Amino acid sequence: MLIIFIVLIIILSPGKVKDITALISRSKDSKPLTLILERYLNNKPKSANIINAQDLPIFRSDKLKGAGMPITDFKNQNKL
């Protein structure tokens, strides 16, 4: 069984606030794997009649550092 937690961490530094997300996954009888990522979320895309939201998480730790994964949430769930 795989357990996944998503934690939002807010870093307060002088003059700015930065949101960082931690993705924590753990299988039974193993130690947890923690990935830190920075998310760019667009809840009001230009094609609002077709798309609900667009998300671009960029990994900031581990072997995936610097890799991004574009995610599109379509209004029509049958759209591929």
C-alpha positions as CSV (number, residue, x, y, z in Angstrom):
1,M,0.0,0.0,0.0
2,L,1.4,3.4,-1.0
3,I,0.5,6.4,1.1
4,I,1.0,9.9,-0.4
5,F,0.8,13.2,1.5
6,I,1.0,16.7,0.0
7,V,2.1,19.4,2.4
8,L,2.2,23.1,1.6
9,I,5.1,24.9,3.3
10,I,5.1,28.7,3.4
11,I,8.6,30.2,3.7
12,L,8.7,33.6,5.2
13,S,11.8,35.6,4.2
14,P,12.4,39.3,4.4
15,G,10.2,41.1,1.9
16,K,8.6,38.1,0.2
17,V,6.5,34.9,0.9
18,K,7.2,31.8,-1.1
19,D,5.0,28.7,-1.3
20,I,6.8,25.4,-1.5
21,T,5.0,22.0,-1.7
22,A,6.4,18.8,-0.2
23,L,5.2,15.5,-1.8
24,I,5.7,12.7,0.7
25,S,5.1,9.1,-0.3
26,R,5.7,6.0,1.7
27,S,5.2,2.3,1.1
28,K,4.6,-0.1,3.8
29,D,7.8,-1.1,5.6
30,S,9.9,1.6,3.9
31,K,11.1,5.0,4.9
32,P,9.3,8.0,3.3
33,L,10.4,9.7,0.1
34,T,10.1,13.4,0.2
35,L,10.2,15.6,-2.9
36,I,10.1,19.4,-2.7
37,L,8.4,21.2,-5.6
38,E,7.4,24.7,-6.6
39,R,4.0,25.1,-8.2
40,Y,2.8,27.5,-10.8
41,L,-1.0,27.3,-11.0
42,N,-3.3,29.0,-13.5
43,N,-7.0,28.8,-12.4
44,K,-8.1,31.1,-15.1
45,P,-6.6,29.9,-18.4
46,K,-7.3,31.7,-21.7
47,S,-9.3,28.7,-23.0
48,A,-11.7,28.8,-20.0
49,N,-14.5,27.1,-22.0
50,I,-12.3,24.0,-22.5
51,I,-9.8,24.0,-19.6
52,N,-10.5,24.2,-15.8
53,A,-6.9,24.8,-14.7
54,Q,-3.3,24.4,-15.7
55,D,-0.5,23.4,-13.2
56,L,3.3,23.3,-13.7
57,P,5.1,21.7,-10.7
58,I,8.9,22.1,-10.9
59,F,10.9,19.7,-8.7
60,R,13.5,21.4,-6.4
61,S,15.1,18.3,-4.8
62,D,16.4,14.8,-5.4
63,K,17.2,13.4,-8.9
64,L,14.3,15.2,-10.5
65,K,15.8,18.7,-9.6
66,G,14.8,21.2,-12.3
67,A,12.3,18.9,-14.1
68,G,8.8,20.2,-14.7
69,M,5.6,18.4,-15.4
70,P,2.8,20.3,-17.1
71,I,-0.7,19.3,-16.0
72,T,-4.0,20.3,-17.7
73,D,-7.4,19.8,-16.1
74,F,-10.0,19.7,-18.9
75,K,-13.7,20.4,-18.3
76,N,-14.6,17.4,-20.5
77,Q,-13.0,14.5,-18.6
78,N,-13.1,12.4,-21.8
79,K,-10.6,14.7,-23.5
80,L,-7.2,13.2,-24.0
